[in-house]
Amino acid sequence: MEKQTKFNIWYVIAAIWGVLLLQNIIFDQFRPVVIPYSEFIEAVLNDKVIEIAVGQDRISGKMRADDGTEQLFTTVRVDTDLSQKLSEHNVKFSGQVENTFIKAILSWLIPIGLFFGIWYFMMRRMQAGQAGIMSFGKNKAKVVGEKDIETRFTDVAGADEAKEELQEVVDYLEHPQTYLEVGGQMPKGVILVGPPGTGKTLIARAVAGEAGVPFFSMSGSDFVEMFVGMGAARVRDLFVQAREKAPCIIFIDELDAIGKARGAGGITGGHDEREQTLNQLLVEMDGFDTQKGIVILAATNRPEVLDPALLRSGRFDRQVLIDKPDVNGREEILKIHARKVNLAEGVNLRTIAQKTAGFSGADLANAVNEAALLAVRKKLKQVTEIELDEAVDRIIGGLEKKNRVINSKEKKIVAYHEVGHALVAALTEGSEPVHKISIIPRGLAALGYTQQRPTEDRYLMSEQELLAKIDVLLGGRIAEQITFNSVTTGAGNDLMRATDIARAMVVEYGMGETLGLTTYPRQRNPVFLQTDMSSSMGRDYSDETASQIDQESKQILAQRQHHVTEMLTRCRDSLTAIAEKLLEKEVLYEKEFMAMVPVDQLPDSKRDLEK
């Protein structure tokens, strides 16, 4: 990979300063000593002056110094009767008309020449790494040679289906004749679709590494320039270079930066440069021959905003989904990143994978790195499961605020609140098991938290499981009410989430009693996807229906409140014992917590697991 040199204005400033300094040093070496006219007359009278040149206003010449050396001098002419005195003392003298033109020219030409010489040298150095600062139309793609790409499919985990789909691209780049003999053609473009951090760029590099071909990498924003037409010129130049190095892979990251649907929302003007760039990309994709072995990969996390012309057959006609990994994928990703750290023996990465549901590959990489930093902070030589667990907590909840001062009354309320969550989760059928309870403040507002660990990834939720989620969310508020006969603002977020679930059961999932299977989604599409902004205004149901939705949502929450209140009242002794233990230790883990939960109150499925 060629090293690219970037232009820096400080180079120019340093060069100008150096030229001025050099000019000053040179002139200092040859500059005559300026002496007063009286000193000059005294030197003449003492026969120290060797020779002079008389100008109209100045007298310059050579005289003997006190140490016997000769030195140049100059003085301002004052006396008009100088010639008589010079003759009396046998001083050789002559008149001179001063000509400062050449001196002035040289004082400007020498610094300018040096400046342009340095400038030319810098430009040549910059052109060795890139097309030159004035070559705006040249593309900014990072070109990686086939021998420089070390990424392989073995470095990618959690995306097995995507790797199988892209293996076909690798086979085509390695053995194009096999496809041509049958008459098949590889898709010109493949879009990698997925949330941020799922490894779209990584898997694109892995495809190039597996195929052993050059890799052109460029972001969609790199095409857009302040000068109109530069984006289209860069697209043309990119494809010209790709044809020269075919077979190769062109990778355009963040395709939505240039590929948004034209005229979305009826807004005109201000998008000419982006639309010209998109048009040129469409033309180039129509124009190149797939038999030359050029494959275009693109990545985006917003495929719904792309222009339909990009997605038609013959352009980006294949979409590969790279979603967040499941529990098995997360475990494999953790294993890959764990190779880079000194991991202690016996660390169960499966447990870490289970408690990181919803994490992307980038999040998992960050968790392993944070664990390594925590181990260094603790002056440990290996990363243990404790550091990994703390790193995950830091990513989910934020930094621990151990120095935050909380008075004993508030700390006791937080402890009972969190134990209320945990105890309801343990005693409720369909709820996920509790992994940790903590009353150490984290982040900006969290005074404590209860962490549940799903045993497996779930893609569907039953009505019973949704009600269980509401029960757990209400557990903290009701535990406060039972214990202290008062409530605080700490349950604000819990109540908001519980209300959202109850309302979604009524208006989205058809789980209500009065509305039946009729659904009323709160917002059918995100606002930024709508072409008609007026469609997001208002609602599409009557006031009577809205009243029914409100009443049924309140009814669900009231029923769950009554159920949780009965549950925690029956287990009030356990609630108090666990809360006091939590106040003492500040953190309780699953094993210690479950040992204090009354077994006779556990549902049958969880009671069997405990046994």
Secondary structure in CASP SS format (residue, H / E / C, confidence):
PFRMAT SS
TARGET T0000
AUTHOR 0000-0000-0000
METHOD secondary structure of the structure
MODEL  1
M C 1.00
E C 1.00
K C 1.00
Q C 1.00
T C 1.00
K C 1.00
F C 1.00
N C 1.00
I H 1.00
W H 1.00
Y H 1.00
V H 1.00
I H 1.00
A H 1.00
A H 1.00
I H 1.00
W H 1.00
G H 1.00
V H 1.00
L H 1.00
L H 1.00
L H 1.00
Q H 1.00
N H 1.00
I H 1.00
I H 1.00
F H 1.00
D H 1.00
Q H 1.00
F H 1.00
R C 1.00
P C 1.00
V E 1.00
V E 1.00
I C 1.00
P C 1.00
Y H 1.00
S H 1.00
E H 1.00
F H 1.00
I H 1.00
E H 1.00
A H 1.00
V H 1.00
L H 1.00
N C 1.00
D C 1.00
K C 1.00
V E 1.00
I E 1.00
E E 1.00
I E 1.00
A E 1.00
V E 1.00
G C 1.00
Q C 1.00
D C 1.00
R E 1.00
I E 1.00
S E 1.00
G E 1.00
K E 1.00
M E 1.00
R E 1.00
A C 1.00
D C 1.00
D C 1.00
G C 1.00
T C 1.00
E E 1.00
Q E 1.00
L E 1.00
F E 1.00
T E 1.00
T E 1.00
V E 1.00
R C 1.00
V C 1.00
D C 1.00
T C 1.00
D C 1.00
L H 1.00
S H 1.00
Q H 1.00
K H 1.00
L H 1.00
S H 1.00
E H 1.00
H C 1.00
N C 1.00
V C 1.00
K E 1.00
F C 1.00
S C 1.00
G E 1.00
Q C 1.00
V C 1.00
E C 1.00
N C 1.00
T C 1.00
F H 1.00
I H 1.00
K H 1.00
A H 1.00
I H 1.00
L H 1.00
S H 1.00
W H 1.00
L H 1.00
I H 1.00
P H 1.00
I H 1.00
G H 1.00
L H 1.00
F H 1.00
F H 1.00
G H 1.00
I H 1.00
W H 1.00
Y H 1.00
F H 1.00
M H 1.00
M H 1.00
R H 1.00
R H 1.00
M H 1.00
Q H 1.00
A H 1.00
G H 1.00
Q C 1.00
A C 1.00
G C 1.00
I C 1.00
M C 1.00
S C 1.00
F C 1.00
G C 1.00
K C 1.00
N C 1.00
K C 1.00
A C 1.00
K E 1.00
V E 1.00
V E 1.00
G C 1.00
E C 1.00
K C 1.00
D C 1.00
I C 1.00
E C 1.00
T C 1.00
R C 1.00
F H 1.00
T H 1.00
D H 1.00
V C 1.00
A C 1.00
G C 1.00
A C 1.00
D H 1.00
E H 1.00
A H 1.00
K H 1.00
E H 1.00
E H 1.00
L H 1.00
Q H 1.00
E H 1.00
V H 1.00
V H 1.00
D H 1.00
Y H 1.00
L H 1.00
E H 1.00
H C 1.00
P H 1.00
Q H 1.00
T H 1.00
Y H 1.00
L H 1.00
E H 1.00
V H 1.00
G C 1.00
G C 1.00
Q C 1.00
M C 1.00
P C 1.00
K C 1.00
G E 1.00
V E 1.00
I E 1.00
L E 1.00
V E 1.00
G C 1.00
P C 1.00
P C 1.00
G C 1.00
T C 1.00
G C 1.00
K H 1.00
T H 1.00
L H 1.00
I H 1.00
A H 1.00
R H 1.00
A H 1.00
V H 1.00
A H 1.00
G H 1.00
E H 1.00
A H 1.00
G C 1.00
V C 1.00
P C 1.00
F E 1.00
F E 1.00
S E 1.00
M E 1.00
S E 1.00
G H 1.00
S H 1.00
D H 1.00
F C 1.00
V C 1.00
E C 1.00
M C 1.00
F C 1.00
V C 1.00
G C 1.00
M H 1.00
G H 1.00
A H 1.00
A H 1.00
R H 1.00
V H 1.00
R H 1.00
D H 1.00
L H 1.00
F H 1.00
V H 1.00
Q H 1.00
A H 1.00
R H 1.00
E H 1.00
K C 1.00
A C 1.00
P C 1.00
C E 1.00
I E 1.00
I E 1.00
F E 1.00
I E 1.00
D E 1.00
E C 1.00
L C 1.00
D H 1.00
A H 1.00
I H 1.00
G H 1.00
K E 1.00
A C 1.00
R C 1.00
G C 1.00
A H 1.00
G H 1.00
G H 1.00
I C 1.00
T C 1.00
G C 1.00
G C 1.00
H C 1.00
D H 1.00
E H 1.00
R H 1.00
E H 1.00
Q H 1.00
T H 1.00
L H 1.00
N H 1.00
Q H 1.00
L H 1.00
L H 1.00
V H 1.00
E H 1.00
M H 1.00
D H 1.00
G H 1.00
F C 1.00
D C 1.00
T H 1.00
Q H 1.00
K H 1.00
G C 1.00
I E 1.00
V E 1.00
I E 1.00
L E 1.00
A E 1.00
A E 1.00
T E 1.00
N C 1.00
R C 1.00
P H 1.00
E H 1.00
V H 1.00
L E 1.00
D C 1.00
P H 1.00
A H 1.00
L H 1.00
L H 1.00
R C 1.00
S C 1.00
G C 1.00
R C 1.00
F E 1.00
D E 1.00
R E 1.00
Q E 1.00
V E 1.00
L E 1.00
I C 1.00
D C 1.00
K C 1.00
P C 1.00
D C 1.00
V H 1.00
N H 1.00
G H 1.00
R H 1.00
E H 1.00
E H 1.00
I H 1.00
L H 1.00
K H 1.00
I H 1.00
H H 1.00
A H 1.00
R C 1.00
K C 1.00
V C 1.00
N C 1.00
L E 1.00
A C 1.00
E C 1.00
G C 1.00
V C 1.00
N C 1.00
L H 1.00
R H 1.00
T H 1.00
I H 1.00
A H 1.00
Q H 1.00
K C 1.00
T C 1.00
A C 1.00
G C 1.00
F C 1.00
S C 1.00
G H 1.00
A H 1.00
D H 1.00
L H 1.00
A H 1.00
N H 1.00
A H 1.00
V H 1.00
N H 1.00
E H 1.00
A H 1.00
A H 1.00
L H 1.00
L H 1.00
A H 1.00
V H 1.00
R H 1.00
K C 1.00
K C 1.00
L C 1.00
K C 1.00
Q C 1.00
V E 1.00
T C 1.00
E H 1.00
I H 1.00
E H 1.00
L H 1.00
D H 1.00
E H 1.00
A H 1.00
V H 1.00
D H 1.00
R H 1.00
I H 1.00
I H 1.00
G H 1.00
G C 1.00
L C 1.00
E E 1.00
K C 1.00
K C 1.00
N C 1.00
R C 1.00
V C 1.00
I C 1.00
N C 1.00
S H 1.00
K H 1.00
E H 1.00
K H 1.00
K H 1.00
I H 1.00
V H 1.00
A H 1.00
Y H 1.00
H H 1.00
E H 1.00
V H 1.00
G H 1.00
H H 1.00
A H 1.00
L H 1.00
V H 1.00
A H 1.00
A H 1.00
L H 1.00
T C 1.00
E C 1.00
G C 1.00
S C 1.00
E C 1.00
P C 1.00
V E 1.00
H E 1.00
K E 1.00
I E 1.00
S E 1.00
I C 1.00
I C 1.00
P C 1.00
R E 1.00
G C 1.00
L C 1.00
A C 1.00
A E 1.00
L C 1.00
G C 1.00
Y E 1.00
T E 1.00
Q E 1.00
Q E 1.00
R C 1.00
P C 1.00
T C 1.00
E C 1.00
D C 1.00
R C 1.00
Y C 1.00
L C 1.00
M C 1.00
S C 1.00
E H 1.00
Q H 1.00
E H 1.00
L H 1.00
L H 1.00
A H 1.00
K H 1.00
I H 1.00
D H 1.00
V H 1.00
L H 1.00
L H 1.00
G H 1.00
G H 1.00
R H 1.00
I H 1.00
A H 1.00
E H 1.00
Q H 1.00
I H 1.00
T H 1.00
F H 1.00
N C 1.00
S C 1.00
V C 1.00
T C 1.00
T H 1.00
G H 1.00
A H 1.00
G H 1.00
N H 1.00
D H 1.00
L H 1.00
M H 1.00
R H 1.00
A H 1.00
T H 1.00
D H 1.00
I H 1.00
A H 1.00
R H 1.00
A H 1.00
M H 1.00
V H 1.00
V H 1.00
E C 1.00
Y C 1.00
G C 1.00
M C 1.00
G C 1.00
E C 1.00
T C 1.00
L C 1.00
G C 1.00
L C 1.00
T C 1.00
T C 1.00
Y C 1.00
P C 1.00
R C 1.00
Q C 1.00
R C 1.00
N C 1.00
P C 1.00
V H 1.00
F H 1.00
L H 1.00
Q C 1.00
T C 1.00
D C 1.00
M H 1.00
S H 1.00
S H 1.00
S H 1.00
M C 1.00
G C 1.00
R C 1.00
D C 1.00
Y C 1.00
S C 1.00
D H 1.00
E H 1.00
T H 1.00
A H 1.00
S H 1.00
Q H 1.00
I H 1.00
D H 1.00
Q H 1.00
E H 1.00
S H 1.00
K H 1.00
Q H 1.00
I H 1.00
L H 1.00
A H 1.00
Q H 1.00
R H 1.00
Q H 1.00
H H 1.00
H H 1.00
V H 1.00
T H 1.00
E H 1.00
M H 1.00
L H 1.00
T H 1.00
R H 1.00
C C 1.00
R H 1.00
D H 1.00
S H 1.00
L H 1.00
T H 1.00
A H 1.00
I H 1.00
A H 1.00
E H 1.00
K H 1.00
L H 1.00
L H 1.00
E H 1.00
K H 1.00
E C 1.00
V E 1.00
L E 1.00
Y E 1.00
E H 1.00
K H 1.00
E H 1.00
F H 1.00
M H 1.00
A H 1.00
M C 1.00
V C 1.00
P C 1.00
V H 1.00
D H 1.00
Q H 1.00
L C 1.00
P C 1.00
D H 1.00
S H 1.00
K H 1.00
R H 1.00
D H 1.00
L H 1.00
E H 1.00
K C 1.00
END
